[in-house]
Amino acid sequence: MMNIRRADDRGHAEHGWLDSHHTFSFADYYDEQHMGFRALRVINEDRVAPGQGFGTHPHRDMEIISYVLEGGIEHKDSLGTGSVIRPGDVQRMSAGTGVRHSEYNASKNELVHFLQIWLVPNERGLAPSYEQKAFTEAEKRGRLRVVASPDARDGSVAIHADAIVYAALFDEGESAELPLAKGRGAWVHVARGKVRVNGKELVAGDGASLSDERTVKVEGVDGGEVLVFDLA
């Protein structure tokens, strides 16, 4: 069974410096029908004005992944970590027992466009930690490239959640399939462009949940960039 969550049906918050769309309930946006999917709790699509950002704030007991589409996000946290996350990078922060961090647009002139993703961890009270890795376009072209997993497979970032996260780029004529083990489900988020997922057309901002399906098939239609979550 596949259920589509259209981009225009998401929650929306406009703060001047921040334009944010929420796939699932978040902050002042509450929808009891969309509280997450399995371990996937948050997908926020954020556009942050030049020089603006999120001041220092706390998190705990959550796996947080940042995936940049345009521009760069400057990250600083209470672990002493500081970095700029750019397109191709995947950043993982395990909040665990508690961490404070800030995220600012690294540019004074250009917008930054990124996805922030939260996954519920397998355990509470873990030690906070941070990791960031880069994945080239060639690695994601026409295939589902693992970018986050519990066992850090294929050089992916390690997450403390029963989820495997894939990123992919598809032009027209390109496709890939992901087999799903019995009892597992998938969420597909279209970050850019247009694709077909199990025969249904999805565009930027759309998402889809898949349950009781044997495979997830993604086909390129027009410059598609997707994230696929294989979830317990």
C-alpha positions in Angstrom: 0.0 0.0 0.0 1.3 3.4 -0.9 0.0 6.7 0.5 1.1 10.0 -1.1 1.7 13.2 0.9 1.6 16.1 -1.5 3.9 19.1 -1.1 1.0 21.6 -0.9 -0.6 19.6 1.9 2.4 20.0 4.3 2.5 22.4 7.2 4.0 25.8 6.4 5.6 28.5 8.5 6.8 31.8 7.2 9.0 33.8 9.5 10.6 36.3 7.1 14.1 35.0 7.5 12.8 31.4 7.4 10.4 29.7 5.0 9.7 26.2 6.3 7.5 23.3 5.1 6.8 20.4 7.5 6.0 16.9 6.2 5.0 15.9 9.7 3.7 17.8 12.8 6.3 20.2 14.1 6.4 23.3 16.3 3.1 25.2 15.9 1.9 22.9 13.1 -0.1 20.0 14.5 -1.8 17.3 12.5 -2.7 14.1 14.3 -2.8 12.3 11.0 0.8 13.1 10.2 2.9 12.6 13.4 5.6 10.7 11.6 6.1 7.4 9.9 7.6 4.5 11.9 11.0 5.9 13.2 10.9 8.9 10.9 9.6 11.8 13.0 10.5 15.0 11.1 11.2 16.2 7.6 11.5 19.9 7.4 12.3 21.7 4.2 13.9 25.0 5.2 15.0 28.1 3.2 17.0 30.5 5.3 17.8 34.0 4.4 21.4 35.2 4.0 23.2 35.6 7.3 20.2 34.4 9.3 19.6 31.1 11.1 18.7 29.2 14.2 20.3 30.4 17.4 21.7 28.1 20.0 19.0 25.7 21.2 18.9 22.2 22.8 18.0 18.7 21.6 17.9 15.3 23.3 17.2 11.7 22.4 16.9 12.2 18.7 19.0 11.4 15.6 19.2 14.6 13.5 20.3 14.5 9.8 20.9 17.6 7.7 21.0 17.4 3.9 21.8 20.6 2.0 20.3 21.3 -1.5 21.7 24.8 -2.1 24.1 27.0 -0.2 25.8 26.2 3.0 24.8 25.8 6.7 27.3 26.7 9.4 26.9 24.4 12.3 28.3 24.8 15.9 27.5 22.7 18.9 28.3 22.1 22.6 30.5 19.1 21.6 33.0 21.7 20.2 32.1 20.8 16.6 32.0 23.4 14.0 31.6 22.9 10.2 29.9 24.2 7.1 27.5 21.7 5.5 27.2 22.0 1.7 25.4 20.1 -1.1 26.6 16.5 -1.1 27.3 16.5 2.6 25.3 14.5 5.1 25.6 15.5 8.7 24.4 13.4 11.6 24.0 14.6 15.1 23.0 12.2 17.9 21.5 14.4 20.6 21.4 11.6 23.2 21.6 12.9 26.8 21.6 16.5 25.5 23.3 18.8 23.1 23.0 22.4 22.2 23.7 23.7 18.7 23.2 26.6 16.2 22.7 26.6 12.5 23.2 29.7 10.3 23.3 30.4 6.7 27.0 30.6 5.9 26.5 33.2 3.2 25.7 36.9 3.6 24.4 37.0 0.0 22.7 33.7 -0.9 19.8 31.7 0.4 20.4 28.3 1.9 17.9 25.4 1.1 18.2 22.3 3.2 16.3 19.4 4.7 16.4 18.6 8.4 15.4 15.1 9.3 14.7 13.6 12.8 14.7 9.8 13.5 13.7 8.3 16.8 16.7 6.4 18.2 16.7 2.8 19.4 17.9 3.8 22.8 17.5 6.8 25.0 20.3 8.4 27.0 23.1 7.8 24.5 26.2 9.9 24.6 25.9 12.8 22.2 28.0 12.6 19.0 28.5 14.1 15.6 29.5 13.0 12.1 29.7 14.5 8.6 30.5 12.9 5.3 30.4 13.9 1.6 28.9 11.9 -1.2 29.5 12.9 -4.8 26.9 13.2 -7.5 28.4 10.3 -9.4 27.8 8.1 -6.3 24.1 8.9 -6.4 23.5 9.1 -10.1 20.9 6.5 -11.2 21.2 4.5 -8.0 20.2 4.5 -4.4 23.3 5.3 -2.4 23.3 4.5 1.3 24.1 7.7 3.2 23.1 6.8 6.8 22.7 3.4 8.5 23.0 1.7 11.9 26.2 -0.1 10.8 27.9 2.6 8.8 27.7 0.4 5.7 29.4 1.5 2.5 31.0 4.5 4.2 27.7 6.0 5.3 27.2 8.0 8.5 26.2 5.8 11.5 22.8 6.4 13.1 21.3 4.9 16.3 18.0 4.1 14.7 16.6 1.1 12.8 16.6 2.9 9.5 18.7 3.0 6.3 18.7 6.2 4.4 19.4 6.4 0.7 20.0 9.4 -1.6 19.7 9.3 -5.3 19.7 11.5 -8.5 17.6 10.4 -11.5 17.3 11.8 -15.0 14.7 10.5 -17.4 15.4 6.9 -18.3 17.3 6.1 -15.0 15.7 4.0 -12.3 16.6 1.9 -9.2 14.7 -0.6 -7.0 15.0 -1.2 -3.3 13.8 -4.6 -2.0 11.9 -4.3 1.4 12.2 -7.1 3.9 9.0 -8.4 5.4 7.5 -6.1 8.0 9.6 -3.1 6.9 8.2 0.1 5.3 9.6 2.9 3.3 9.2 6.7 3.0 10.2 8.5 -0.2 10.8 12.2 -0.1 11.3 14.1 -3.4 13.8 16.9 -2.7 13.9 18.2 -6.3 12.5 17.6 -9.7 10.0 14.9 -10.7 10.1 11.1 -10.4 7.8 8.1 -10.5 7.6 5.9 -7.4 6.0 2.5 -7.9 4.3 4.0 -11.0 3.0 7.1 -9.3 4.3 10.5 -10.3 5.8 12.7 -7.5 7.2 16.2 -7.6 9.5 18.3 -5.4 8.2 18.4 -1.8 6.0 15.3 -2.2 6.4 12.3 0.0 5.0 8.8 0.0 4.8 6.0 2.6 4.9 2.4 1.5 3.8 -0.5 3.7 3.3 -4.2 2.7 5.2 -3.6 -0.5 8.0 -5.9 -1.7 10.0 -3.2 -3.5 10.3 0.5 -3.9 11.0 1.5 -7.6 12.1 5.0 -8.4 12.2 6.2 -12.0 13.5 9.5 -13.2 11.2 11.9 -15.0 12.8 15.3 -14.8 15.9 15.9 -12.7 14.7 14.1 -9.6 16.6 14.1 -6.3 15.2 11.8 -3.7 15.8 10.4 -0.2 14.5 7.0 0.6 14.1 5.7 4.2 13.9 1.9 4.8 12.3 1.7 8.2 11.5 -1.0 10.8 
